[in-house]
Amino acid sequence: MSSGFFSSMGVGMKNKEPKLVTFGCRLNFYESEVMRDHARNADLGEAIIFNTCAVTKEAERQARQAIRKARKNNPEAKIIVTGCSAQITPQRYADMEEVDQVIGNDLKLEAESWGAQGSAKIMVNDIMSVKETASHLIQGYEDKSRAFMQVQNGCDHRCTFCIIPYGRGNSRSVPMGVIAEQLRALVAQGYNEVVFTGVDVTSYGADLPSAPTFGQMIRRVLAMVPELPRLRLSSLDPVEIDDDLWWLIEHEPRLMPHLHLSLQAGDDMILKRMKRRHLRQDVIDVCAKARELRPDMVFGADIIAGFPTETEEMFANTMRIVEECDITYLHVFPYSEREGTPAARIPNQVDVPVRKQRAARLRKLGSAQLERLLARNVGRDMRVLVEKGGIGRAENFLPVNVPEGSDVGSLLNVKLEL
């Protein structure tokens, strides 16, 4: 899956609110808010819901560890497990004595699933049979800084390292009218920034009537919701940026100058073995064009360290492309074998310590890249979205300290200083 991954825990408010523990991507974060509403409406206020990730073995290990800890600390709570890992290996979670129920990735978004308590312990469909992405108008987010909105789900591509299509199904898109309706509702609630997210967002629209592209959808929706101040996008496939999205990059100030690319590697042979749709030069060309159209553009990227057969020379090509394209925000993962994927069967697996060491080198480079960006922006006037913890994010996603007492979710004009 092309996006950055993190673990977060959403703790319900008082009066028996359901507790959500979320692992993985921004799409999971969005879906956890959908589930929060469904569980609340189904009177599952004392439930603990785990929304799992399957991208790495470590993400799955952390989820199982958190489930055991939750049962130890909450012996009477109902524990429900869902998400990509639960969709792919439901029996593994059902066999855990701590787990009361396992719900599949499509069913978790249906209100009826949460009202069907007392039914089968495993409620999981064939995800490949799902043809539509259900529309969910959520009421808001616990973290009030920005909102995430699902515009697409699933993936039609089969990168050799990726198990996510088997947890998410094939690509399917949310209709434009529904996206605009949700966007208006979020702006009316006071959100100044929204992130369009999905599994493979640049594949948006192929399953819809007239097959609108991702860029076409954004142009039309922004025209329908002129009151939205700021829009960000989740991970983009470098070779699938369409003409309308290029137009937006050049002309639309509400689209933030920060693009996150599903890079994965900077060596052509590794990219081919990953079965990616781009090569090294494609990424270089995309970054150059984006900066030509918008000189303040800043990039992030997902990168896998230690893919099977990766030599030190191949890894050096990945390190170099970060510097050549001046990529700042790196989401780095040591390669993790996923059972059932072609990459896991490649004979020349890189030793795990080498994977971790290469990942550490990439993260160190990422830290240096961020320091360079910070230095270049000292003295600039920027508009910052206030987050929790006394920080905010500038248009180019730079972390900025904000005055104490600033309202979370508000926009401030600041001059960047060291």
C-alpha positions as CSV (number, residue, x, y, z in Angstrom):
1,M,0.0,0.0,0.0
2,S,1.3,3.4,-1.0
3,S,1.2,5.5,2.0
4,G,2.9,6.2,5.2
5,F,2.2,4.0,8.2
6,F,1.9,4.8,11.9
7,S,0.2,3.5,15.0
8,S,-2.3,5.7,16.9
9,M,-4.7,5.0,19.7
10,G,-8.0,6.8,19.8
11,V,-9.4,6.7,23.4
12,G,-13.2,7.3,23.6
13,M,-14.5,10.0,25.8
14,K,-16.4,9.4,29.0
15,N,-19.9,7.8,29.2
16,K,-18.9,4.4,27.8
17,E,-17.5,5.5,24.5
18,P,-16.0,2.7,22.4
19,K,-12.2,2.7,22.3
20,L,-10.4,2.5,19.0
21,V,-6.8,1.3,18.6
22,T,-5.6,2.0,15.0
23,F,-2.5,0.6,13.3
24,G,-1.4,1.5,9.8
25,C,-2.3,4.1,7.2
26,R,-4.4,7.2,7.0
27,L,-7.2,5.3,5.4
28,N,-7.4,3.1,8.5
29,F,-7.5,6.3,10.6
30,Y,-10.5,7.5,8.6
31,E,-12.2,4.1,8.8
32,S,-11.7,4.0,12.6
33,E,-13.8,7.2,12.8
34,V,-16.6,5.5,10.8
35,M,-16.4,2.5,13.1
36,R,-16.5,4.7,16.2
37,D,-19.9,6.1,15.1
38,H,-21.3,2.6,14.2
39,A,-20.1,1.1,17.5
40,R,-21.5,4.0,19.5
41,N,-24.9,3.7,17.7
42,A,-24.9,-0.1,18.3
43,D,-24.5,0.4,22.1
44,L,-20.9,-1.0,22.1
45,G,-19.6,1.7,24.4
46,E,-17.4,-0.7,26.4
47,A,-15.9,-2.4,23.4
48,I,-12.2,-2.1,22.4
49,I,-11.8,-2.2,18.6
50,F,-8.5,-3.0,17.0
51,N,-8.1,-1.8,13.4
52,T,-5.1,-3.8,12.2
53,C,-2.5,-3.4,9.5
54,A,-0.8,-6.1,7.3
55,V,2.0,-4.2,5.6
56,T,4.7,-5.7,7.8
57,K,5.1,-8.6,10.3
58,E,6.0,-6.0,12.9
59,A,2.6,-4.2,12.5
60,E,0.9,-7.5,13.0
61,R,3.1,-8.4,16.0
62,Q,2.3,-5.0,17.6
63,A,-1.4,-5.6,17.1
64,R,-1.4,-9.0,18.8
65,Q,0.6,-7.6,21.7
66,A,-1.8,-4.7,22.1
67,I,-4.8,-7.1,22.1
68,R,-3.3,-9.2,24.9
69,K,-2.5,-6.1,26.9
70,A,-6.0,-4.8,26.4
71,R,-7.6,-8.0,27.7
72,K,-5.3,-8.1,30.7
73,N,-6.2,-4.5,31.6
74,N,-9.9,-4.8,30.7
75,P,-11.1,-8.3,31.5
76,E,-14.8,-7.5,31.0
77,A,-14.5,-5.5,27.7
78,K,-15.7,-6.9,24.4
79,I,-12.6,-7.1,22.0
80,I,-13.3,-6.8,18.3
81,V,-10.6,-7.1,15.7
82,T,-10.8,-5.8,12.1
83,G,-8.6,-4.3,9.4
84,C,-6.3,-5.7,6.8
85,S,-4.5,-8.3,8.9
86,A,-7.9,-9.5,10.2
87,Q,-9.2,-9.7,6.7
88,I,-6.3,-11.7,5.4
89,T,-5.8,-14.1,8.4
90,P,-9.1,-14.0,10.3
91,Q,-8.6,-17.4,12.0
92,R,-5.3,-16.3,13.5
93,Y,-7.2,-13.6,15.5
94,A,-10.3,-15.8,16.2
95,D,-7.9,-18.3,17.8
96,M,-6.7,-15.8,20.3
97,E,-8.6,-16.3,23.6
98,E,-8.6,-12.5,24.1
99,V,-10.7,-11.9,21.0
100,D,-14.5,-11.9,21.0
101,Q,-15.1,-11.2,17.3
102,V,-13.4,-10.7,14.0
103,I,-15.0,-8.4,11.3
104,G,-13.8,-8.1,7.7
105,N,-12.5,-5.0,6.0
106,D,-15.7,-4.2,4.0
107,L,-18.1,-5.3,6.8
108,K,-16.5,-3.1,9.3
109,L,-17.8,0.0,7.5
110,E,-21.4,-1.3,7.5
111,A,-23.6,-0.3,10.4
112,E,-25.4,-3.6,10.3
113,S,-22.2,-5.5,11.2
114,W,-22.0,-3.7,14.5
115,G,-25.7,-4.4,15.3
116,A,-25.2,-8.1,14.6
117,Q,-23.4,-8.9,17.9
118,G,-23.9,-12.4,19.2
119,S,-23.6,-13.8,15.6
120,A,-20.6,-15.7,14.2
121,K,-17.2,-15.1,15.8
122,I,-15.8,-14.5,12.3
123,M,-17.6,-12.1,10.0
124,V,-15.4,-11.9,6.9
125,N,-16.4,-11.8,3.2
126,D,-14.5,-12.5,0.0
127,I,-12.9,-9.0,-0.4
128,M,-12.3,-9.6,-4.1
129,S,-16.1,-9.8,-4.6
130,V,-16.7,-6.3,-3.3
131,K,-17.5,-3.9,-6.1
132,E,-18.3,-0.6,-4.4
133,T,-16.8,1.7,-1.8
134,A,-19.6,2.5,0.6
135,S,-20.1,6.2,1.4
136,H,-19.7,7.3,5.0
137,L,-20.5,10.7,6.2
138,I,-18.7,10.9,9.5
139,Q,-19.5,13.5,12.0
140,G,-15.9,14.5,12.8
141,Y,-12.6,13.4,14.3
142,E,-11.2,13.2,17.8
143,D,-8.1,15.0,16.6
144,K,-9.5,18.2,15.3
145,S,-6.5,19.5,13.4
146,R,-7.3,18.0,10.0
147,A,-9.8,15.5,8.5
148,F,-9.0,12.5,6.4
149,M,-11.5,11.5,3.7
150,Q,-11.6,8.2,1.8
151,V,-12.0,8.8,-1.9
152,Q,-10.8,5.4,-3.1
153,N,-10.2,1.9,-1.8
154,G,-8.5,-1.3,-3.0
155,C,-5.8,-1.8,-5.7
156,D,-5.8,-3.5,-9.1
157,H,-2.0,-3.7,-9.2
158,R,0.1,-6.6,-7.8
159,C,3.4,-5.3,-6.6
160,T,5.5,-8.3,-5.7
161,F,6.0,-7.3,-2.1
162,C,2.5,-6.2,-1.3
163,I,-0.2,-8.2,0.5
164,I,-2.7,-5.2,0.8
165,P,-4.9,-6.0,-2.3
166,Y,-5.8,-9.2,-0.5
167,G,-6.9,-7.2,2.5
168,R,-8.6,-4.3,0.6
169,G,-9.8,-5.9,-2.7
170,N,-9.8,-4.3,-6.1
171,S,-9.8,-0.6,-6.8
172,R,-13.1,1.2,-6.4
173,S,-14.0,4.9,-6.1
174,V,-16.3,7.1,-4.2
175,P,-18.6,9.2,-6.5
176,M,-17.7,12.9,-6.8
177,G,-21.1,14.1,-5.4
178,V,-20.6,12.1,-2.2
179,I,-17.0,13.5,-1.8
180,A,-18.3,17.0,-2.3
181,E,-21.1,16.4,0.3
182,Q,-18.7,15.1,2.9
183,L,-16.3,17.9,2.2
184,R,-19.0,20.6,2.8
185,A,-20.0,18.9,6.0
186,L,-16.4,18.9,7.3
187,V,-15.8,22.5,6.4
188,A,-19.0,23.4,8.1
189,Q,-17.7,21.7,11.3
190,G,-14.7,24.0,11.2
191,Y,-12.0,21.8,9.5
192,N,-9.5,24.0,7.6
193,E,-7.6,21.1,6.0
194,V,-8.7,17.8,4.5
195,V,-6.6,14.9,3.2
196,F,-7.9,12.8,0.3
197,T,-6.8,9.3,1.0
198,G,-7.1,5.8,-0.4
199,V,-5.0,2.7,-1.2
200,D,-4.1,3.8,-4.7
201,V,-5.7,7.2,-5.2
202,T,-4.2,7.9,-8.6
203,S,-6.3,5.0,-9.9
204,Y,-9.4,6.9,-9.0
205,G,-12.4,6.8,-11.3
206,A,-11.8,3.9,-13.6
207,D,-14.8,2.1,-12.2
208,L,-17.2,5.1,-12.3
209,P,-19.4,6.3,-15.2
210,S,-17.3,8.4,-17.7
211,A,-14.2,7.3,-15.8
212,P,-13.1,10.6,-14.4
213,T,-9.4,10.8,-13.4
214,F,-8.1,11.7,-10.0
215,G,-7.2,15.2,-11.1
216,Q,-10.6,15.8,-12.8
217,M,-12.3,14.7,-9.6
218,I,-10.3,17.2,-7.5
219,R,-10.9,20.1,-9.9
220,R,-14.6,19.5,-9.9
221,V,-14.9,19.0,-6.2
222,L,-12.9,22.1,-5.3
223,A,-15.1,24.1,-7.7
224,M,-18.2,22.7,-5.8
225,V,-16.7,23.5,-2.4
226,P,-14.9,26.8,-2.7
227,E,-15.0,27.4,1.0
228,L,-12.4,24.6,1.7
229,P,-9.1,26.4,2.7
230,R,-6.6,23.6,2.3
231,L,-6.3,20.2,0.6
232,R,-3.6,17.5,0.8
233,L,-3.2,14.2,-1.0
234,S,-2.0,10.9,0.3
235,S,0.6,8.8,-1.6
236,L,0.7,9.2,-5.4
237,D,2.0,6.8,-8.0
238,P,4.6,8.9,-9.8
239,V,3.6,7.8,-13.3
240,E,-0.2,8.3,-12.8
241,I,-0.3,12.1,-12.3
242,D,-2.8,13.2,-14.9
243,D,-3.1,16.5,-16.8
244,D,-5.7,17.9,-14.5
245,L,-3.6,17.2,-11.4
246,W,-0.6,18.9,-13.1
247,W,-2.9,21.9,-13.7
248,L,-3.9,21.9,-10.1
249,I,-0.3,21.8,-9.0
250,E,0.4,24.9,-11.1
251,H,-2.8,26.9,-10.5
252,E,-4.6,25.8,-7.3
253,P,-3.3,27.5,-4.2
254,R,-5.6,25.4,-2.0
255,L,-3.7,22.3,-3.0
256,M,-0.7,22.3,-0.6
257,P,2.8,22.3,-2.1
258,H,3.6,18.9,-0.6
259,L,3.4,15.6,-2.6
260,H,4.0,12.2,-1.1
261,L,5.3,9.7,-3.7
262,S,5.1,5.9,-3.7
263,L,8.7,5.6,-4.6
264,Q,9.7,2.3,-2.9
265,A,13.2,2.2,-4.4
266,G,15.6,4.3,-6.6
267,D,17.2,1.4,-8.5
268,D,15.7,0.3,-11.8
269,M,16.4,-3.4,-11.3
270,I,14.8,-3.4,-7.9
271,L,11.8,-1.4,-9.2
272,K,11.3,-4.0,-12.0
273,R,11.5,-6.9,-9.5
274,M,9.0,-5.1,-7.3
275,K,6.8,-4.8,-10.4
276,R,6.4,-1.1,-9.9
277,R,5.0,1.0,-12.8
278,H,7.8,3.6,-12.7
279,L,11.6,3.7,-13.2
280,R,14.2,5.9,-11.6
281,Q,14.1,8.6,-14.4
282,D,10.3,8.8,-14.1
283,V,10.6,10.0,-10.5
284,I,13.3,12.5,-11.4
285,D,11.2,13.9,-14.2
286,V,8.1,14.1,-12.0
287,C,9.9,16.0,-9.3
288,A,11.5,18.4,-11.8
289,K,8.2,19.1,-13.5
290,A,6.4,19.7,-10.2
291,R,9.0,22.2,-9.1
292,E,9.0,23.9,-12.4
293,L,5.3,24.4,-12.1
294,R,5.5,25.3,-8.4
295,P,8.9,26.2,-7.1
296,D,8.0,25.8,-3.4
297,M,7.0,22.1,-3.9
298,V,8.3,19.7,-1.2
299,F,8.3,15.9,-1.5
300,G,7.9,12.9,0.7
301,A,8.3,9.2,-0.3
302,D,7.7,5.7,0.9
303,I,10.9,3.6,0.6
304,I,11.6,-0.1,1.3
305,A,15.1,-1.0,2.4
306,G,16.6,-4.4,1.8
307,F,14.2,-5.7,-0.9
308,P,15.4,-9.2,-2.0
309,T,18.5,-9.2,-4.3
310,E,19.3,-5.5,-3.3
311,T,23.0,-5.0,-3.4
312,E,24.9,-2.2,-1.8
313,E,25.2,-0.5,-5.2
314,M,21.4,-0.8,-5.7
315,F,20.8,0.6,-2.3
316,A,23.2,3.5,-3.1
317,N,21.0,4.4,-6.0
318,T,18.0,4.8,-3.7
319,M,20.1,7.0,-1.3
320,R,21.2,9.1,-4.3
321,I,17.7,9.6,-5.7
322,V,16.6,11.1,-2.3
323,E,19.3,13.7,-2.7
324,E,18.9,14.2,-6.5
325,C,15.1,14.8,-6.2
326,D,15.6,16.6,-2.8
327,I,13.0,14.5,-1.1
328,T,12.4,15.6,2.5
329,Y,9.9,13.4,4.3
330,L,10.9,9.8,4.2
331,H,8.6,6.9,5.3
332,V,11.2,4.1,5.5
333,F,10.5,0.4,6.1
334,P,12.8,-2.6,6.2
335,Y,11.5,-5.1,3.8
336,S,9.1,-7.6,5.4
337,E,8.3,-10.9,3.8
338,R,4.5,-11.4,3.4
339,E,3.4,-15.0,3.0
340,G,1.8,-15.5,-0.4
341,T,3.6,-12.7,-2.2
342,P,6.0,-13.3,-5.1
343,A,8.8,-11.4,-3.4
344,A,8.8,-13.7,-0.4
345,R,9.8,-16.6,-2.8
346,I,12.8,-14.8,-4.3
347,P,15.9,-16.9,-3.4
348,N,18.3,-14.0,-2.6
349,Q,16.8,-12.5,0.5
350,V,18.8,-9.7,2.2
351,D,19.8,-10.5,5.7
352,V,17.5,-8.9,8.3
353,P,20.3,-7.0,10.1
354,V,21.3,-5.5,6.7
355,R,17.8,-4.4,6.0
356,K,17.6,-2.7,9.4
357,Q,21.0,-1.0,8.9
358,R,20.0,0.3,5.5
359,A,16.7,1.6,6.8
360,A,18.6,3.4,9.6
361,R,20.9,5.0,7.0
362,L,17.8,6.2,5.0
363,R,16.2,7.6,8.1
364,K,19.4,9.5,9.0
365,L,19.5,10.9,5.4
366,G,15.8,11.9,5.9
367,S,16.7,13.8,9.1
368,A,19.4,15.7,7.2
369,Q,17.0,16.5,4.4
370,L,14.5,17.9,6.9
371,E,17.2,20.1,8.5
372,R,18.2,21.5,5.1
373,L,14.5,22.3,4.4
374,L,14.2,24.0,7.7
375,A,17.3,26.1,7.1
376,R,16.0,27.2,3.7
377,N,12.7,28.4,5.1
378,V,14.0,30.5,8.0
379,G,12.6,34.0,7.7
380,R,9.7,33.1,5.5
381,D,6.1,34.1,6.3
382,M,3.9,30.9,6.2
383,R,0.3,29.9,7.1
384,V,0.3,27.2,9.6
385,L,-2.4,24.7,10.6
386,V,-2.3,24.2,14.4
387,E,-2.0,20.6,15.7
388,K,-1.9,19.2,19.2
389,G,1.2,19.5,21.3
390,G,2.1,23.0,20.5
391,I,3.1,22.4,16.9
392,G,1.6,23.2,13.5
393,R,2.2,22.3,9.9
394,A,3.1,24.9,7.2
395,E,1.9,24.6,3.7
396,N,4.9,22.5,2.8
397,F,4.3,20.3,5.9
398,L,7.2,21.7,7.9
399,P,6.7,21.2,11.6
400,V,6.5,24.6,13.3
401,N,6.2,25.6,17.0
402,V,3.1,27.7,17.6
403,P,2.2,30.0,20.4
404,E,0.8,28.4,23.6
405,G,-2.9,28.3,23.7
406,S,-3.4,28.3,19.9
407,D,-6.7,26.6,18.9
408,V,-6.2,23.2,17.4
409,G,-7.3,23.2,13.8
410,S,-6.9,27.0,13.3
411,L,-4.8,28.7,10.7
412,L,-2.1,31.1,11.9
413,N,0.2,33.5,9.9
414,V,3.7,33.0,11.3
415,K,7.3,34.0,10.4
416,L,9.6,31.0,10.7
417,E,12.5,31.5,13.1
418,L,15.1,29.1,14.5
